[in-house]
Amino acid sequence: EAEAEAEAEAEAEAEAEAEAEAEAEAEITLDELILEEDIPPPGEPDLIAVPAAFVATDLIGSLTRPLAPEIDESSPLAQLISSEDTLNAARAELDATLIDDIDEQLLPIFIEESEELLPQLSHDLRLLSEGSDHESVLQQLKRTLHTVKGSARMSGAMRMGEAAHRMESRLVEAVEVGPELVSRLEGDYDLLLALFAELTEPAKPQVDAVVGTGAVPVVPKLLAAAETDNKTVIRVKSELVDQLVNQAGEVAISRTRIEAEMLMFKSSLLDLTENVARLRTQLRELEIQAETQMQAREKEVQEMHASFDPLEFDRFSRLQELTRFMAESVNDVGTVQQSLLKNLDESSAALLAQSRMTKELQQSLMRVRMVPFSSVSDRLYRLTRQAGKEVGKKVNLELKGGRVEIDRGVLDKMISPFEHMLRNAIDHGLEGVEERINKGKSEFGEIHIEVRQEGNELVLLLKDDGKGLDLARIRQKGLDQGLITADQVVSDNDLCHLIFEPGFSTASSVTQLSGRGIGMDVVKNEVSNLGGKIDVSTVAGQGTTFVIHLPLTLAVAQVLLVKAGERLIAIPSVMIEQVQELKSEALARLYENREQEWMGQRYRFAYLPRLLGDAVAIPEQKRYSTVVLLRSGAERIALHVDQLVKNQEVVVKPIGPQLARIPGVVGATVLGTGEIVMIMNPLALLAQTAQITAQMQQGTDINHQAQPTMPEQLSTAPVVMVVDDSLTVRKITGRLLAREGFQVVTAKDGVDALQQLHDVKPAVMLVDIEMPRMDGFELTRNVRVADDTKHIPIIMITSRTAEKHKKYAFELGVNAYLGKPYQEDELLGLIRKLVAESQG
């Protein structure tokens, strides 16, 4: 019995080993299955050798679905071309005959692999259409399609697997490579993309950025790497990246606020330095006066205390003791002031280092938001194929600079307008095949797209080699719509830009692609809303070129801060062509002519506060006034601003739907001081003003309170110069006059006042008497001697109210004499009277 049991156990073990060996021989991995390839020999297109495991899997799958029909050359699927109707028909046929049985575990692996294989298919199809080495390209296409087919069926994507199988069969049965085969293959590829899109919508993870790579959207293979090696790549949601960018912007705003406070602190310290120096001077004078008095009393003291030795008698009075104490206090204040200056320098250096680190952090986060322009290349190639076939034209699309990165937000907002321009280039720009051949051109129309980075701008160029814009037809259409007049001299460049007017179209018929009278104005508006500009040029018979300038990112923008009255406005730097500093005579001529000419171009003139609806603001009188030349497309404007503040990189904040509807508002930002500043487009404001003015002239809106018309001649606010060595007096008097509408200029002494008189001629001067370097009397004498200043009224305000000082002042030519403290009403009355007399 024992021997029988041993033999039974041995037989069982042998059977188990045999079963294990059989299972090992039959085992096959997914990678081996995908890489398995056996191209059938000629004459046997339907025989494909595959592993037994795959046959079993396919048989099991076939039990749960109807059998696929044989390929019929007369079926719509066999005649597939890249059009929406045919694509929908082919997809409907697959939906009717096949049912997907998705394996949830294998589907992510298939999606990951397909996102690499499908772009490779698109690339090979382009090589095939361009006439590259057909044999090698065909082999690569067959290999890629076979892999896609096997992976799709293994993951349960039966419809996509069948579509890949039919595309592969078309390649195998192809006798020769020609345009017809390429067209059918492109239709098959579009069907693959459509089916793949259905699979990725529910399955693709919500991940839009990969920190450390700058790739957006993320490639799923990187997701797999993130799960196994989280030291190099991590998964981050796009919302979190946007939040981090905004927080970095807030840090930059806080730093700017600290810098502003540091500047104010430095200015106060400089004032303290001047006051300490002045206090030292005054204290020294006091010590000299005390010593003089002591020496004057020396003889009297000697007579009264003749019995005392001079060394035995303390001749210092209480006054001398106080001067010594004050000298020590002044030295202590000077020591504190020096320490504050040292701390200020160290804080400024630390703030500068923190600024560099913040800038690097912000740029790193911005790179995460960037995507290469080539991420939409397949979309543009497909659009070119579809549009070309719909209008019966042969089109080649060449893309250059696809590696240039652009902000995801800019790309998302710009891709639809750019596609519209591409359709227009195919429909309007390119000629038909016969017409091109008759003109001696290639039967294939060429469209060239170039992307490049210039500074902080992204430049998109779209060029075709078609017939160019019909300027004569555009001019006639402009006359019909009242955009131009018959006697108006319009350059070819200005005619080209008429296509951006709302409702402008020269199409003779309405098609699926164009002719509805909308489109290019929307393109221009989208570009303007992004803070960019668009330009167009054309050459008859050679083609048309569009050039779009866009910001690299929407989160950060370069702006020019200017003053419009008391209001601070930001203008996008991309619009600025030139900044001019004009003398008062040239500025007055500019107000009279209402236009400025520069580099052969004419710029309409406007005063910025008027465009903002401010009818009260008056330009300040300056030696040089600032005029900014702006351009967006064909529109140009010469803008007079009250003050040029600085050029600054700002964080753009959302403005909401209410302000977004206001013409001219591009965005908003927050400065370091906490002040909210609007980012404006003055060209849009000028167009709005012109439109309202035209409506009022036509009487269509009589009761509408339109923005006031701009002044026909230059007028400036009266300037009052305050000359006083006291900082407190200068500030208090300056604020009083500014509230009353006067332009205030301050000087700390007579020398400073004479220097400023070269730049500005005040209507009235308020002068103190006792000042360092040059007192009020000497200043008055110099003002009355010079021919260009002797007419300026002078009001002397001083604490010296003695009659002899007053008499001497009037002898020098002072118009009025007031004592401190003065009465505000009396001073303002005198100023207004003297200003009226001087203007009269």
SEVEX-363192 format. One record per residue (C-alpha): y, x, z. Coordinates in steps of 0.5 Angstrom, whole numbers, always signed. Each point is the difference from the previous one (the first is absolute). Layout:
N
R | Y | X | Z
...
***
This chain:
840
R | +0 | +0 | +0
R | +5 | +6 | +2
R | -2 | +3 | -7
R | +2 | -7 | -4
R | +6 | -1 | +4
R | +2 | +7 | -2
R | -1 | -1 | -7
R | +4 | -6 | +0
R | +6 | +3 | +3
R | -1 | +6 | -5
R | +0 | -5 | -6
R | +6 | -4 | +3
R | +4 | +6 | +0
R | -2 | +2 | -7
R | +3 | -7 | -2
R | +6 | +1 | +3
R | +1 | +7 | -3
R | -1 | -3 | -7
R | +5 | -6 | +1
R | +5 | +5 | +3
R | -1 | +5 | -6
R | +1 | -6 | -5
R | +6 | -3 | +3
R | +3 | +7 | +0
R | -2 | +1 | -8
R | +3 | -7 | -1
R | +7 | +1 | +4
R | +6 | +1 | -4
R | +7 | +1 | +3
R | +6 | -4 | -2
R | +3 | +6 | -3
R | -6 | +2 | -4
R | +0 | -7 | -3
R | +7 | +1 | -2
R | +0 | +6 | -3
R | -7 | -2 | -4
R | +2 | +0 | -7
R | -5 | -1 | -6
R | +4 | -1 | -7
R | -5 | -4 | -4
R | -2 | +3 | -7
R | +3 | -2 | -7
R | -3 | -6 | -2
R | -2 | -3 | +7
R | +6 | -2 | +3
R | -3 | -5 | +5
R | -5 | +5 | +3
R | +3 | +4 | +6
R | -4 | +3 | +5
R | +1 | -1 | +7
R | -3 | +2 | +7
R | -5 | -5 | +2
R | +4 | -2 | +6
R | +6 | -2 | -4
R | -5 | -4 | -4
R | -2 | -4 | +6
R | +7 | -1 | +3
R | +2 | -3 | -7
R | -6 | -4 | +0
R | +1 | -3 | +7
R | +7 | -1 | -2
R | -2 | -4 | -7
R | -4 | -5 | +4
R | +7 | -2 | +4
R | +4 | -1 | -7
R | -1 | -2 | -7
R | -2 | +5 | -5
R | +6 | +3 | -4
R | +0 | -2 | -7
R | -1 | +5 | -6
R | +6 | +3 | -3
R | +3 | -5 | -6
R | +5 | +4 | -4
R | +3 | -7 | -2
R | +1 | -2 | +8
R | +7 | +1 | +2
R | -2 | +6 | +5
R | -2 | +4 | -6
R | +6 | -1 | -3
R | +4 | +2 | +6
R | +7 | +2 | -1
R | +5 | +2 | +5
R | +4 | -7 | +1
R | +0 | -5 | +6
R | -3 | -6 | -4
R | -6 | +4 | -2
R | -1 | +4 | +6
R | +0 | -7 | +4
R | -5 | -2 | -5
R | -5 | +6 | +1
R | +1 | -1 | +8
R | -2 | -7 | +0
R | -6 | +1 | -4
R | -2 | +5 | +5
R | +1 | -4 | +5
R | -4 | -6 | -3
R | -6 | +5 | -1
R | +0 | +4 | +6
R | +1 | +0 | +8
R | +2 | +6 | +4
R | -4 | +1 | +6
R | +4 | +5 | +4
R | -3 | +5 | +5
R | +5 | +1 | +5
R | -2 | +7 | +2
R | +0 | +3 | -7
R | +6 | -4 | -3
R | +5 | +5 | +4
R | -4 | +6 | -3
R | +0 | -3 | -7
R | +8 | -2 | +1
R | +1 | +8 | +2
R | -4 | +2 | -6
R | +3 | -5 | -5
R | +7 | +2 | +2
R | -1 | +7 | -3
R | -5 | -2 | -6
R | +5 | -5 | -3
R | +6 | +4 | -1
R | -5 | +5 | -3
R | -2 | -5 | -5
R | +8 | -2 | -2
R | +1 | +8 | -1
R | -6 | +0 | -4
R | +2 | -6 | -4
R | +7 | +3 | -1
R | -3 | +7 | -3
R | -5 | -4 | -5
R | +6 | -4 | -2
R | +4 | +6 | -1
R | -5 | +3 | -5
R | -3 | +5 | +5
R | -7 | +3 | +0
R | -4 | -6 | -1
R | -7 | +2 | +1
R | +2 | +3 | +7
R | +4 | -6 | +2
R | -5 | -5 | -2
R | -5 | +4 | +4
R | +5 | +0 | +6
R | +1 | -8 | -1
R | -8 | -1 | +0
R | -1 | +4 | +6
R | +6 | -3 | +4
R | -2 | -7 | -2
R | -7 | +1 | +2
R | +2 | +2 | +7
R | +4 | -6 | +1
R | -5 | -5 | -3
R | -5 | +3 | +5
R | +4 | +0 | +6
R | +3 | -7 | -2
R | -7 | -3 | +0
R | -3 | +4 | +6
R | +6 | -3 | +4
R | -1 | -7 | -3
R | +6 | +0 | -4
R | -4 | -3 | -6
R | +6 | -3 | -4
R | +3 | +7 | +0
R | -7 | +4 | -1
R | -1 | -5 | -6
R | +7 | +1 | -3
R | -1 | +8 | +0
R | -7 | -1 | -3
R | +3 | -3 | -6
R | +5 | +5 | -1
R | -5 | +5 | +1
R | -4 | -3 | -5
R | +6 | -1 | -5
R | +1 | +8 | +0
R | -8 | +1 | -1
R | +0 | -4 | -6
R | +7 | +2 | -3
R | -1 | +3 | -7
R | +7 | +3 | +0
R | +6 | +1 | +4
R | +6 | -4 | -2
R | +6 | -4 | +2
R | -5 | -6 | +0
R | -5 | +3 | +5
R | +6 | +2 | +4
R | +3 | -6 | +0
R | -6 | -4 | +3
R | -2 | +6 | +5
R | +7 | -1 | +3
R | -1 | -8 | +0
R | -7 | +2 | +4
R | +4 | +5 | +4
R | +5 | -6 | +2
R | -5 | -5 | +2
R | -3 | +6 | +5
R | +6 | +1 | +3
R | +1 | -8 | +1
R | -7 | -1 | +3
R | +1 | +6 | +4
R | +7 | -3 | +3
R | -4 | -6 | +2
R | -5 | +5 | +4
R | +6 | +4 | +3
R | +4 | -6 | +3
R | -4 | -2 | +6
R | -3 | +7 | +1
R | +5 | +5 | -1
R | +3 | +2 | +7
R | +7 | -1 | +2
R | +2 | +7 | +0
R | +6 | +2 | -4
R | +1 | +7 | +2
R | -3 | +7 | +2
R | +4 | +4 | +4
R | -1 | +8 | -2
R | -1 | -2 | -7
R | +6 | -4 | -3
R | -5 | -5 | -4
R | +2 | -7 | +0
R | -4 | -4 | -1
R | -6 | +3 | +3
R | -6 | +2 | -3
R | -6 | -2 | +3
R | -4 | +6 | +0
R | +5 | +3 | +5
R | -1 | -6 | +4
R | -7 | +3 | +1
R | +2 | +7 | +1
R | +5 | -3 | +5
R | -7 | -3 | +4
R | -3 | +6 | +0
R | +6 | +5 | +1
R | +6 | -3 | +3
R | +3 | +7 | +1
R | +3 | +0 | -7
R | +1 | -7 | -2
R | +1 | -6 | +4
R | +1 | -7 | -2
R | +7 | -3 | +1
R | +2 | -7 | -2
R | +6 | -1 | -5
R | +4 | -4 | +5
R | -1 | +6 | +6
R | +3 | +5 | -5
R | +6 | -4 | -2
R | +1 | -1 | +8
R | +0 | +7 | +1
R | +5 | +1 | -6
R | +4 | -5 | +3
R | +0 | +3 | +7
R | +1 | +7 | -3
R | +6 | -3 | -3
R | +2 | -2 | +7
R | -1 | +7 | +3
R | +5 | +2 | -6
R | +5 | -5 | +2
R | +0 | +2 | +7
R | +1 | +7 | -1
R | +6 | -2 | -5
R | +3 | -4 | +6
R | -1 | +6 | +5
R | +3 | +5 | -6
R | +6 | -5 | +0
R | +1 | +0 | +8
R | -1 | +8 | -1
R | +6 | +0 | -5
R | +4 | -4 | +5
R | -2 | +4 | +6
R | +2 | +6 | -4
R | +7 | -3 | -2
R | +2 | -1 | +7
R | -2 | +7 | +2
R | +5 | +2 | -5
R | +5 | -4 | +3
R | -2 | +2 | +7
R | +1 | +8 | -3
R | +7 | -2 | -3
R | +2 | -3 | +7
R | -3 | +5 | +4
R | +4 | +6 | -4
R | +6 | -5 | +1
R | -1 | +0 | +7
R | +0 | +7 | +1
R | +6 | +1 | -4
R | +4 | -5 | +4
R | -3 | +3 | +7
R | +2 | +7 | -2
R | +7 | -3 | -1
R | +0 | -3 | +7
R | -2 | +6 | +3
R | +6 | +4 | -4
R | +5 | -5 | +3
R | -3 | +1 | +7
R | +0 | +7 | +0
R | +8 | +0 | -3
R | +1 | -5 | +6
R | -3 | +5 | +5
R | +4 | +6 | -3
R | +6 | -4 | +0
R | -1 | -2 | +8
R | -2 | +8 | +1
R | +7 | +2 | +2
R | +1 | -6 | +5
R | -6 | +1 | +3
R | +1 | +8 | +1
R | +7 | -2 | +4
R | -3 | -5 | +4
R | -6 | +4 | +2
R | +3 | +7 | +0
R | -4 | +2 | +6
R | -7 | -1 | -4
R | -3 | +4 | -5
R | -1 | -3 | -6
R | -8 | +1 | +0
R | +0 | -3 | +7
R | +3 | -7 | -3
R | -3 | -5 | -4
R | +5 | -1 | -5
R | -5 | -5 | -4
R | +2 | -7 | +0
R | -5 | -7 | +0
R | +2 | +0 | -8
R | -3 | +7 | -1
R | -6 | -2 | +4
R | -1 | -6 | -5
R | +1 | +3 | -6
R | -6 | +5 | +2
R | -4 | -6 | +2
R | +1 | -3 | -7
R | -1 | +7 | -4
R | -7 | +0 | +4
R | -1 | -8 | -2
R | +2 | +2 | -7
R | -5 | +6 | -1
R | -6 | -5 | +3
R | +2 | -5 | -5
R | +0 | +5 | -5
R | -7 | +3 | +2
R | -3 | -7 | +0
R | +3 | -1 | -7
R | -4 | +6 | -2
R | -6 | -2 | +3
R | +0 | -7 | -4
R | +2 | +4 | -6
R | -6 | +4 | +1
R | -5 | -6 | +1
R | +3 | -3 | -6
R | -2 | +5 | -4
R | -7 | +0 | +3
R | -1 | -7 | -1
R | +3 | +0 | -7
R | -6 | +5 | -2
R | -5 | -4 | +3
R | +2 | -6 | -3
R | +0 | +4 | -7
R | -7 | +2 | +1
R | -2 | -7 | +2
R | +3 | -3 | -6
R | -4 | +5 | -4
R | -7 | -2 | +3
R | +2 | -8 | -1
R | +2 | +2 | -7
R | -7 | +3 | -1
R | -4 | -6 | +4
R | +4 | -5 | -4
R | -2 | +4 | -7
R | -7 | +0 | +2
R | +0 | -7 | +2
R | +3 | -2 | -7
R | -5 | +4 | -4
R | -5 | -4 | +3
R | +3 | -6 | -3
R | +0 | +3 | -7
R | -5 | -1 | -5
R | -1 | +3 | -7
R | +3 | -3 | -6
R | -7 | +1 | -3
R | -2 | -6 | +4
R | +2 | -5 | -4
R | -2 | +4 | -7
R | -6 | -4 | -1
R | +4 | -7 | +1
R | +5 | +3 | -5
R | -5 | +2 | -5
R | -3 | -7 | +0
R | +6 | -3 | -1
R | +2 | +4 | -6
R | -7 | -2 | -3
R | +0 | -7 | +2
R | +8 | -1 | -3
R | -2 | +4 | -6
R | -6 | -4 | -2
R | +4 | -7 | +1
R | +5 | +2 | -5
R | -4 | +4 | -5
R | +3 | +7 | +1
R | -4 | +6 | +2
R | +3 | +4 | +5
R | -1 | +7 | +4
R | +3 | +1 | +7
R | +1 | +7 | +2
R | +2 | +0 | +8
R | +3 | +7 | +2
R | +1 | +2 | +8
R | -5 | -5 | +3
R | +0 | +5 | +6
R | +7 | -2 | +2
R | +0 | -3 | +6
R | +4 | -7 | +2
R | +1 | -4 | +6
R | -5 | -6 | +0
R | +5 | -5 | +1
R | +4 | +3 | -6
R | -6 | +0 | -4
R | -2 | -7 | +2
R | +7 | -3 | -2
R | +1 | +4 | -6
R | -7 | -1 | -4
R | +1 | -7 | -2
R | +7 | +1 | -3
R | -3 | +6 | -3
R | -6 | -3 | -3
R | +5 | -5 | -3
R | +4 | +6 | -4
R | -7 | +2 | -2
R | -1 | -7 | -3
R | +6 | +0 | -3
R | -1 | +7 | -3
R | -6 | -2 | -4
R | +2 | -7 | -2
R | +8 | +2 | -2
R | +0 | +7 | -1
R | -6 | +2 | -4
R | -1 | -2 | -7
R | -6 | -3 | -3
R | -6 | +4 | -3
R | +2 | -1 | -7
R | +8 | +1 | +1
R | -2 | +6 | +4
R | -4 | +3 | -6
R | +6 | -2 | -5
R | +5 | +4 | +4
R | -5 | +6 | +0
R | -2 | -1 | +7
R | -6 | +0 | +3
R | -4 | -6 | +1
R | +0 | +1 | +7
R | +6 | -1 | +4
R | +2 | +5 | +6
R | +2 | -2 | +6
R | +2 | +6 | +5
R | +1 | -1 | +8
R | +2 | +6 | +4
R | +1 | +0 | +7
R | +4 | +6 | +3
R | +4 | +1 | +7
R | +7 | +2 | +0
R | +3 | +2 | +7
R | -1 | -7 | +4
R | -1 | -4 | -6
R | -6 | -2 | -4
R | +1 | +0 | -8
R | -4 | -5 | -4
R | +0 | +1 | -8
R | -2 | -5 | -4
R | +0 | +2 | -8
R | -3 | -3 | -6
R | +0 | +2 | -7
R | +2 | -7 | -3
R | +6 | -3 | -4
R | +5 | +1 | +5
R | +5 | -6 | +3
R | +3 | -4 | -6
R | +7 | +1 | +2
R | +3 | -4 | -5
R | -4 | -6 | +3
R | +1 | +2 | +7
R | +8 | +0 | -2
R | -1 | -7 | -3
R | -3 | -3 | +6
R | +5 | +3 | +4
R | +5 | -4 | -4
R | -3 | -6 | +0
R | -1 | +0 | +8
R | +7 | +2 | +1
R | -2 | +7 | +3
R | +5 | +4 | -5
R | +5 | -2 | -4
R | +1 | +1 | -8
R | +6 | +4 | +1
R | -3 | +4 | +6
R | -2 | +8 | -2
R | -7 | +0 | +3
R | -4 | +7 | +0
R | -7 | +0 | -2
R | -2 | +2 | +7
R | +3 | -6 | +3
R | -3 | -5 | -5
R | -7 | +3 | +2
R | +2 | -2 | +7
R | +1 | -7 | -2
R | -7 | -1 | +0
R | +0 | +0 | +8
R | +5 | -6 | +0
R | -4 | -7 | +3
R | -3 | -4 | -6
R | +1 | +5 | -5
R | -5 | +0 | -5
R | +0 | +2 | -8
R | -7 | -3 | -1
R | -1 | -5 | -5
R | -6 | -3 | +3
R | -3 | -1 | +6
R | -7 | +3 | +1
R | -4 | +2 | +6
R | +3 | +6 | +1
R | +7 | -1 | -1
R | +6 | -4 | -3
R | +1 | -4 | +6
R | +7 | +3 | +1
R | -2 | +2 | +7
R | -2 | +7 | +2
R | +4 | +6 | -1
R | +5 | -3 | +5
R | -5 | -1 | +5
R | -2 | +8 | -1
R | +7 | +2 | +1
R | +1 | -4 | +6
R | -7 | +2 | +3
R | +3 | +8 | -1
R | +6 | -2 | +3
R | -3 | -3 | +6
R | -4 | +6 | +1
R | +7 | +4 | +0
R | -2 | +3 | -7
R | +3 | +0 | -7
R | -3 | -1 | -7
R | +3 | +3 | -7
R | -2 | -2 | -7
R | +1 | +4 | -6
R | -2 | -1 | -7
R | -1 | +3 | -7
R | -1 | -4 | -6
R | -7 | +1 | -3
R | -2 | +5 | +5
R | +0 | -4 | +6
R | +3 | -2 | +7
R | +0 | +3 | +7
R | +1 | -3 | +7
R | +1 | +5 | +6
R | -1 | -3 | +7
R | +3 | +4 | +6
R | -3 | -3 | +6
R | +0 | +3 | +7
R | -6 | +4 | +3
R | -1 | -5 | +6
R | +3 | -6 | +2
R | +0 | +2 | +8
R | +5 | +5 | -1
R | +6 | +0 | -5
R | +6 | +5 | -1
R | +6 | -3 | +0
R | +8 | +1 | +0
R | +3 | -3 | +6
R | +7 | -2 | -1
R | +6 | -4 | +3
R | +3 | -6 | -3
R | +5 | -2 | +5
R | -3 | +0 | +7
R | -7 | -1 | -3
R | -5 | +5 | -1
R | -4 | -1 | -7
R | -6 | +4 | -2
R | -1 | +1 | -8
R | -6 | +3 | -3
R | +0 | +7 | -2
R | -4 | -2 | -6
R | +6 | -4 | -3
R | +6 | +6 | +1
R | +2 | +4 | -6
R | +6 | +3 | +3
R | +5 | +0 | +6
R | +7 | +1 | -2
R | +6 | +2 | +4
R | +6 | -3 | -3
R | +8 | +1 | +2
R | +4 | -6 | +1
R | +3 | +1 | -7
R | -7 | +0 | -3
R | -2 | -6 | +4
R | +6 | -4 | -1
R | -1 | +1 | -8
R | -8 | -2 | +2
R | +3 | -7 | +3
R | +4 | -1 | -6
R | -5 | +1 | -6
R | -6 | -3 | +4
R | -5 | +5 | -3
R | -2 | +7 | +1
R | -2 | +5 | -6
R | -5 | +5 | +2
R | -5 | +4 | -5
R | +1 | -4 | -6
R | -1 | -7 | +4
R | +4 | -5 | +3
R | +0 | -3 | +7
R | +2 | -6 | +2
R | +5 | +1 | +7
R | -1 | -4 | +6
R | +3 | +1 | +8
R | -7 | -1 | +4
R | +3 | -4 | +5
R | +2 | -5 | -5
R | -7 | -1 | -3
R | -2 | -1 | +8
R | +5 | -6 | +0
R | +5 | +4 | +4
R | +7 | -2 | -2
R | +4 | +3 | +6
R | -2 | +7 | -1
R | +5 | +5 | -3
R | -2 | +7 | -2
R | +2 | +6 | +5
R | +5 | +5 | -3
R | -3 | +6 | -1
R | +1 | +7 | -4
R | -6 | -1 | -3
R | -4 | -7 | -1
R | -7 | -1 | -1
R | -3 | -3 | -6
R | -8 | -1 | -1
R | -2 | -1 | -7
R | -7 | -4 | +0
R | -5 | -2 | -6
R | -6 | -4 | +0
R | -3 | -1 | -7
R | +6 | -1 | -5
R | +5 | -3 | +6
R | +5 | +5 | +3
R | +5 | -1 | +5
R | +6 | +5 | +3
R | +0 | -2 | +7
R | +6 | +1 | +4
R | -2 | +1 | +8
R | +4 | +1 | +6
R | -4 | +6 | +3
R | -6 | +4 | -2
R | -4 | +1 | +6
R | -6 | +4 | -2
R | -7 | +0 | -4
R | -6 | -2 | +5
R | -7 | -1 | -1
R | -1 | -7 | +4
R | -6 | -4 | +2
R | +0 | -7 | -4
R | -1 | -6 | +4
R | -2 | -7 | -3
R | +6 | -5 | +0
R | -4 | -7 | -1
R | +0 | -5 | -5
R | +8 | -2 | +2
R | +3 | +6 | -2
R | -5 | +2 | -5
R | +3 | -6 | -4
R | +7 | +3 | +0
R | +2 | +4 | -6
R | +1 | +7 | +1
R | -4 | +1 | +6
R | -5 | +5 | -1
R | -2 | +1 | +7
R | +2 | +2 | +7
R | +0 | +6 | +5
R | +1 | +1 | +7
R | +4 | +7 | +2
R | +0 | +4 | +6
R | +6 | -4 | +3
R | -4 | -6 | +0
R | +4 | -3 | -6
R | -3 | -4 | -5
R | +2 | +2 | -7
R | -1 | -4 | -6
R | -3 | +4 | -7
R | +4 | -3 | -5
R | +0 | +0 | -8
R | +8 | +0 | -2
R | -2 | -2 | -7
R | -4 | -6 | +2
R | +7 | -2 | +4
R | +4 | +1 | -6
R | -4 | -4 | -5
R | +0 | -6 | +6
R | +8 | +1 | +0
R | +1 | +0 | -7
R | -5 | -6 | -1
R | +4 | -4 | +6
R | +7 | +2 | -4
R | -3 | -3 | -6
R | -2 | -6 | +3
R | +7 | -1 | +3
R | +3 | +1 | -7
R | -4 | -5 | -3
R | +2 | -5 | +5
R | -8 | -1 | +2
R | +1 | +2 | +7
R | +7 | -2 | +2
R | -1 | -1 | +8
R | -4 | +6 | +0
R | +3 | +6 | +5
R | -2 | +6 | -5
R | +1 | +7 | +2
R | +7 | +2 | -1
R | +2 | +3 | -6
R | +1 | +8 | +1
R | +8 | +2 | +0
R | +3 | +2 | -6
R | +4 | +6 | +3
R | -2 | +5 | +6
R | +3 | -2 | +6
R | -1 | +4 | +7
R | +1 | -2 | +7
R | +6 | +3 | +3
R | -2 | +7 | +4
R | +3 | +2 | +7
R | -1 | +7 | +2
R | +0 | +1 | +8
R | +2 | +7 | +2
R | -2 | +1 | +7
R | -3 | +6 | +4
R | -3 | -5 | +5
R | -7 | -3 | -3
R | +1 | -6 | +4
R | +6 | -2 | -3
R | -3 | +1 | -7
R | -6 | -4 | +2
R | +4 | -6 | +3
R | +6 | +0 | -5
R | -5 | +1 | -6
R | -4 | -6 | +2
R | +6 | -5 | +1
R | +2 | +2 | -7
R | -7 | -1 | -3
R | +0 | -7 | +3
R | +7 | -2 | -3
R | -3 | +2 | -7
R | +3 | +7 | -1
R | -3 | +6 | -2
R | +0 | +6 | +5
R | +0 | +7 | +0
R | +1 | +5 | +6
R | +2 | +7 | +1
R | +0 | +4 | +6
R | +6 | +4 | -1
R | +6 | +1 | -5
R | -4 | +5 | -4
R | -6 | -4 | +0
R | +5 | -6 | -3
R | +3 | +4 | -5
R | -7 | +2 | -3
R | -2 | -7 | +0
R | +7 | -2 | -4
R | -3 | +4 | -6
R | -6 | -5 | -1
R | +4 | -7 | +3
R | +7 | -3 | +0
R | +0 | -4 | +6
R | +5 | -6 | +0
R | +2 | +1 | +7
R | -1 | +6 | +5
R | -1 | +0 | +7
R | +2 | +6 | +3
R | +0 | +3 | +7
R | +5 | +6 | +3
R | -4 | +5 | +4
R | -6 | +2 | -4
R | -3 | +7 | -1
R | +1 | +5 | -6
R | +6 | -5 | -3
R | +3 | -5 | +4
R | +3 | -7 | -2
R | +7 | +3 | -1
R | -2 | +5 | -5
R | -5 | -4 | -3
R | +6 | -5 | -2
R | +4 | +5 | -3
R | -6 | +3 | -4
R | -1 | -8 | -3
R | +7 | -1 | -1
R | +1 | +7 | -4
R | -6 | -1 | -5
R | +2 | -5 | -6
R | -7 | -4 | +0
R | +1 | -1 | +7
R | +7 | -1 | +2
R | +0 | -8 | -1
R | -6 | -1 | +5
R | +3 | -4 | +6
R | -2 | +3 | +7
R | +0 | -3 | +6
R | +0 | +5 | +6
R | -4 | -2 | +6
R | +1 | +4 | +6
R | +0 | +1 | +8
R | +7 | +4 | -1
R | +5 | -6 | +1
R | +6 | +4 | +1
R | +6 | -2 | -4
R | +1 | +7 | -3
R | -7 | +0 | -2
R | +1 | -7 | -4
R | +6 | +3 | -3
R | -3 | +6 | -3
R | -6 | -4 | -3
R | +5 | -4 | -3
R | +4 | +6 | -3
R | -6 | +2 | -3
R | -2 | -6 | -4
R | -4 | -4 | +5
R | +0 | -8 | -2
R | -2 | -3 | +7
R | -1 | +3 | +7
R | -4 | -3 | +5
R | -2 | +2 | +7
R | -7 | +1 | +3
R | -3 | -5 | +2
R | +2 | -4 | -6
R | -1 | -8 | -1
R | -5 | -1 | -5
R | +4 | -6 | -3
R | +6 | +4 | -1
R | -3 | +6 | -3
R | -4 | -5 | -5
R | +7 | -3 | -2
R | +3 | +6 | -1
R | -6 | +3 | -5
R | +0 | -7 | -4
R | +7 | +0 | -1
R | +0 | +8 | -2
R | -6 | -2 | -5
R | +4 | -6 | -3
R | +6 | +5 | -1
R | -4 | +5 | -3
R | -4 | -4 | -5
R | +7 | -4 | -2
***
